[in-house]
């Protein structure tokens, strides 16, 4: 049952492309590594859907750079931020939905992928 104040979480094509790029990287590793990623990918998507639908303002606003205007959350359990993933998203308060736009390993210096 959907709560009255719950937001709808939408995954953009750009986000899907980021997941495909991460999967491609892991597919170039051993099969065991790729299987590890498949489990992690499901966990990440469940985390995003659960947390952002209930509290889309949990992430910090991005003040500068190519992600300015979006919010970001970190996924991962490592104390070392460089071993986690950063998820960028936009909140549409009036419409009640969240666009999940990008996911990057924290250790990357890559820019946002353009459409």
ZABAFI-826404 format. One line per field, with one value per residue: x, y, z of N, C-alpha, C in turn; residue in three letters; chain. Coordinates in Angstrom, 1 decimal, always signed. Layout:
N
npx <- X,...
npy <- Y,...
npz <- Z,...
capx <- X,...
capy <- Y,...
capz <- Z,...
cpx <- X,...
cpy <- Y,...
cpz <- Z,...
r <- ala,...
c <- A,...
//
This chain:
115
npx <- +0.8,+0.6,+2.0,+0.5,+2.2,+4.3,+6.8,+7.1,+9.5,+11.5,+13.6,+15.9,+16.9,+19.6,+20.6,+20.2,+22.1,+24.4,+24.5,+24.7,+27.3,+28.8,+28.3,+29.5,+32.2,+32.5,+32.0,+34.2,+35.9,+36.5,+34.0,+32.9,+33.1,+31.4,+29.0,+28.9,+28.5,+25.9,+24.3,+24.8,+23.8,+21.0,+20.6,+21.3,+19.3,+17.0,+17.5,+17.6,+14.9,+13.4,+14.3,+14.3,+11.7,+10.4,+11.7,+12.7,+14.3,+16.6,+19.1,+22.1,+22.1,+23.6,+25.9,+27.7,+29.4,+29.1,+26.8,+25.2,+22.3,+21.1,+20.4,+22.3,+23.1,+24.9,+25.7,+26.7,+28.7,+31.1,+33.6,+35.4,+35.0,+35.7,+35.1,+32.5,+29.3,+28.0,+24.9,+22.9,+20.2,+17.0,+14.4,+11.0,+8.8,+6.2,+4.9,+5.4,+7.4,+10.6,+13.5,+15.9,+19.1,+21.9,+24.6,+27.6,+30.8,+32.4,+35.1,+35.6,+36.5,+35.0,+32.8,+29.3,+27.1,+26.0,+22.9
npy <- -1.2,+2.2,+5.0,+8.1,+10.4,+9.4,+9.3,+8.8,+6.8,+7.2,+5.8,+7.0,+7.0,+7.7,+6.8,+4.1,+3.6,+4.2,+2.1,+0.0,+0.5,+0.1,-2.6,-3.6,-3.1,-4.8,-7.2,-7.7,-8.7,-11.5,-14.2,-14.6,-12.1,-10.6,-11.8,-11.0,-8.3,-8.3,-9.0,-6.8,-4.7,-5.2,-4.8,-2.0,-0.8,-1.5,-0.2,+2.5,+2.9,+2.3,+4.2,+6.8,+7.0,+7.3,+9.4,+11.8,+14.0,+13.3,+13.3,+15.3,+18.5,+19.4,+21.8,+22.9,+22.4,+19.8,+18.5,+20.3,+21.5,+19.0,+16.3,+14.2,+10.9,+8.5,+5.2,+2.4,+0.4,+0.9,+2.4,+3.8,+6.2,+6.2,+3.6,+3.3,+4.0,+6.8,+8.3,+10.3,+12.5,+14.0,+15.9,+16.2,+18.1,+19.1,+17.3,+14.9,+13.0,+11.4,+11.7,+9.5,+9.9,+9.4,+7.2,+6.7,+5.2,+6.1,+6.7,+7.6,+10.1,+10.9,+12.8,+13.8,+11.8,+12.7,+13.1
npz <- +0.0,-0.9,+0.7,+1.6,+1.4,-0.1,-2.7,-6.2,-7.7,-10.4,-12.9,-15.0,-18.6,-18.7,-16.2,-16.5,-18.5,-17.2,-15.4,-17.2,-18.1,-15.8,-15.5,-17.8,-17.3,-15.1,-16.4,-17.8,-16.0,-13.9,-13.9,-11.4,-10.3,-11.9,-11.2,-8.5,-8.9,-10.1,-7.9,-6.2,-7.8,-7.7,-5.0,-4.8,-6.4,-5.0,-2.6,-3.4,-4.4,-2.1,-0.1,-1.3,-2.1,+0.2,+1.6,-0.2,+0.2,+1.5,+0.5,+0.0,-1.4,-4.5,-5.0,-6.9,-10.0,-12.6,-11.8,-10.5,-8.9,-8.6,-6.3,-4.1,-3.0,-1.1,-1.7,-0.1,+2.2,+3.1,+5.1,+3.8,+1.6,-1.1,-1.9,-2.4,-4.0,-5.7,-6.1,-8.2,-8.3,-9.1,-7.5,-7.9,-6.5,-6.8,-8.6,-7.4,-7.8,-8.3,-10.2,-10.9,-11.9,-12.3,-11.6,-10.1,-9.5,-6.5,-6.7,-9.2,-11.7,-13.7,-15.8,-15.8,-17.8,-21.0,-22.6
capx <- +0.0,+1.4,+1.7,+0.1,+3.3,+5.4,+7.1,+7.3,+10.9,+11.7,+15.0,+16.1,+17.8,+20.9,+20.9,+20.4,+23.3,+25.5,+24.5,+25.3,+28.8,+29.4,+28.2,+30.5,+33.4,+32.6,+32.0,+35.6,+36.6,+36.1,+32.6,+32.5,+33.0,+30.2,+27.8,+28.9,+27.8,+24.4,+23.7,+25.0,+22.9,+19.7,+20.6,+21.3,+18.0,+16.1,+17.9,+17.1,+13.4,+12.9,+14.7,+13.9,+10.2,+9.9,+12.3,+13.6,+15.2,+17.6,+20.4,+22.6,+22.0,+24.9,+26.0,+28.5,+29.9,+28.1,+25.6,+24.6,+20.9,+20.6,+20.8,+23.1,+23.2,+26.0,+25.4,+27.8,+28.9,+32.5,+34.0,+36.2,+34.0,+36.1,+34.7,+31.0,+28.7,+27.2,+23.7,+22.4,+18.8,+16.2,+13.1,+9.9,+7.9,+4.8,+4.4,+5.5,+8.3,+12.0,+14.2,+17.2,+19.7,+23.2,+25.3,+29.1,+31.7,+32.9,+36.5,+35.8,+36.5,+34.2,+31.7,+27.9,+26.9,+25.0,+21.9
capy <- +0.0,+3.4,+6.0,+9.4,+11.3,+8.7,+9.8,+7.7,+6.9,+6.9,+5.6,+7.6,+6.3,+8.0,+6.0,+2.7,+3.6,+4.1,+0.7,-0.8,+0.8,-0.6,-4.0,-3.9,-3.1,-6.1,-8.4,-7.9,-9.3,-12.9,-14.5,-14.4,-10.6,-10.2,-12.3,-10.1,-7.0,-8.5,-8.9,-5.4,-3.9,-5.3,-4.1,-0.6,-0.3,-1.6,+0.9,+3.8,+2.9,+2.4,+5.4,+8.0,+7.2,+7.7,+10.7,+12.2,+15.1,+12.8,+13.6,+16.6,+19.2,+19.6,+23.2,+23.3,+21.3,+19.4,+18.0,+21.3,+21.4,+17.7,+15.9,+13.0,+10.1,+7.6,+3.8,+1.5,+0.2,+1.1,+3.7,+4.5,+6.7,+5.8,+2.3,+3.4,+4.6,+8.1,+8.4,+11.7,+12.5,+15.3,+15.8,+17.1,+18.2,+19.3,+16.1,+13.8,+11.9,+11.5,+11.1,+9.0,+10.3,+8.9,+6.5,+6.6,+4.8,+7.3,+6.9,+8.1,+11.5,+11.1,+13.8,+13.3,+11.3,+13.5,+12.3
capz <- +0.0,-1.0,+1.7,+1.0,+1.1,-0.8,-4.0,-7.2,-8.1,-11.9,-13.3,-16.4,-19.5,-18.4,-15.1,-17.1,-19.3,-16.2,-14.9,-18.2,-18.2,-14.7,-15.8,-18.8,-16.6,-14.3,-17.3,-18.3,-14.9,-13.8,-13.8,-10.0,-10.1,-12.5,-10.3,-7.4,-9.4,-10.2,-6.5,-5.8,-8.6,-7.2,-3.7,-5.0,-6.9,-3.9,-1.7,-4.0,-4.4,-0.7,+0.6,-2.0,-2.2,+1.6,+1.9,-1.3,+0.5,+2.4,-0.1,+0.0,-2.7,-5.2,-5.1,-8.0,-10.9,-13.7,-11.2,-9.8,-9.0,-8.3,-5.0,-4.1,-1.8,-1.2,-1.4,+0.3,+3.6,+3.4,+5.7,+2.8,+0.7,-2.4,-2.3,-2.4,-5.2,-5.6,-6.9,-8.3,-8.6,-9.0,-6.9,-8.5,-5.4,-7.3,-9.3,-6.5,-8.3,-8.2,-11.3,-10.6,-13.1,-12.5,-10.5,-10.4,-8.3,-5.8,-7.0,-10.6,-12.0,-14.9,-15.8,-16.1,-19.2,-21.7,-23.4
cpx <- +0.9,+1.0,+1.3,+1.2,+4.5,+5.6,+7.3,+8.8,+11.0,+13.2,+15.1,+17.0,+19.2,+21.4,+21.1,+21.7,+24.5,+25.6,+25.1,+26.8,+29.5,+29.4,+29.2,+31.8,+33.6,+32.6,+33.4,+36.5,+36.2,+34.6,+32.1,+32.3,+31.7,+28.9,+27.7,+28.2,+26.3,+23.7,+23.7,+24.0,+21.5,+19.6,+20.5,+19.9,+17.0,+16.3,+17.3,+15.6,+12.9,+13.1,+14.2,+12.4,+9.7,+10.5,+13.3,+14.5,+16.3,+19.0,+20.8,+22.4,+23.4,+24.9,+26.8,+28.9,+28.8,+26.9,+24.9,+23.1,+20.3,+20.9,+21.6,+23.0,+24.3,+25.4,+26.6,+28.0,+30.3,+32.8,+34.8,+35.3,+34.4,+35.6,+33.1,+30.6,+27.9,+26.1,+23.2,+21.0,+18.1,+14.8,+12.1,+8.8,+6.4,+4.2,+4.6,+6.4,+9.7,+12.6,+15.6,+18.0,+21.1,+23.7,+26.7,+29.8,+32.3,+34.3,+36.7,+35.9,+35.8,+33.1,+30.3,+27.8,+25.8,+24.1,+22.1
cpy <- +1.2,+4.4,+7.3,+10.3,+10.6,+9.3,+8.6,+7.9,+6.4,+6.8,+6.1,+6.7,+6.5,+7.1,+4.5,+2.6,+3.5,+2.7,-0.2,-0.7,+0.1,-2.1,-4.4,-4.0,-4.5,-7.3,-8.7,-8.5,-10.8,-13.0,-14.2,-12.9,-10.1,-10.6,-11.4,-8.8,-7.2,-8.4,-7.5,-4.5,-4.0,-4.6,-2.6,-0.1,-0.4,-0.5,+2.2,+3.9,+3.1,+3.7,+6.7,+8.1,+7.7,+9.1,+11.1,+13.3,+14.7,+13.2,+15.0,+17.3,+19.5,+21.1,+23.7,+22.1,+20.9,+18.8,+19.0,+21.3,+20.1,+17.5,+14.6,+12.3,+9.1,+6.2,+3.1,+1.4,+0.5,+2.4,+4.5,+4.9,+6.3,+4.4,+2.2,+3.9,+5.9,+8.1,+9.8,+11.6,+13.9,+15.0,+16.7,+17.1,+18.3,+18.1,+14.9,+12.7,+12.4,+10.9,+10.7,+9.1,+9.6,+8.2,+6.3,+6.0,+6.1,+7.7,+7.5,+9.6,+11.9,+12.1,+13.1,+12.9,+12.2,+12.6,+12.5
cpz <- +0.0,+0.0,+1.0,+0.6,+0.4,-2.2,-4.9,-7.7,-9.6,-12.2,-14.8,-17.3,-19.2,-17.2,-15.6,-17.8,-18.3,-15.6,-15.9,-18.3,-17.0,-14.9,-16.8,-18.2,-15.8,-15.2,-17.8,-17.2,-14.9,-13.6,-12.4,-9.7,-10.7,-11.7,-9.1,-7.7,-9.5,-8.9,-6.0,-6.5,-8.0,-5.8,-3.8,-5.4,-5.8,-2.9,-2.2,-3.9,-3.0,-0.1,+0.0,-2.1,-0.8,+2.0,+0.8,-1.0,+1.4,+1.9,+0.0,-1.4,-3.2,-5.5,-6.3,-8.9,-11.9,-13.1,-10.4,-10.0,-8.7,-6.8,-5.1,-2.8,-2.1,-0.9,-1.1,+1.8,+4.0,+4.1,+4.7,+1.7,-0.8,-2.9,-2.4,-3.8,-4.8,-6.6,-6.9,-8.8,-8.5,-8.4,-7.5,-7.4,-5.9,-7.8,-8.4,-7.0,-8.2,-9.5,-10.9,-11.9,-13.3,-11.3,-11.0,-9.2,-7.7,-6.3,-8.4,-10.6,-13.2,-14.7,-16.0,-17.5,-19.8,-22.4,-24.9
r <- unk,unk,unk,unk,unk,unk,unk,unk,unk,unk,unk,unk,unk,unk,unk,unk,unk,unk,unk,unk,unk,unk,unk,unk,unk,unk,unk,unk,unk,unk,unk,unk,unk,unk,unk,unk,unk,unk,unk,unk,unk,unk,unk,unk,unk,unk,unk,unk,unk,unk,unk,unk,unk,unk,unk,unk,unk,unk,unk,unk,unk,unk,unk,unk,unk,unk,unk,unk,unk,unk,unk,unk,unk,unk,unk,unk,unk,unk,unk,unk,unk,unk,unk,unk,unk,unk,unk,unk,unk,unk,unk,unk,unk,unk,unk,unk,unk,unk,unk,unk,unk,unk,unk,unk,unk,unk,unk,unk,unk,unk,unk,unk,unk,unk,unk
c <- A,A,A,A,A,A,A,A,A,A,A,A,A,A,A,A,A,A,A,A,A,A,A,A,A,A,A,A,A,A,A,A,A,A,A,A,A,A,A,A,A,A,A,A,A,A,A,A,A,A,A,A,A,A,A,A,A,A,A,A,A,A,A,A,A,A,A,A,A,A,A,A,A,A,A,A,A,A,A,A,A,A,A,A,A,A,A,A,A,A,A,A,A,A,A,A,A,A,A,A,A,A,A,A,A,A,A,A,A,A,A,A,A,A,A
//
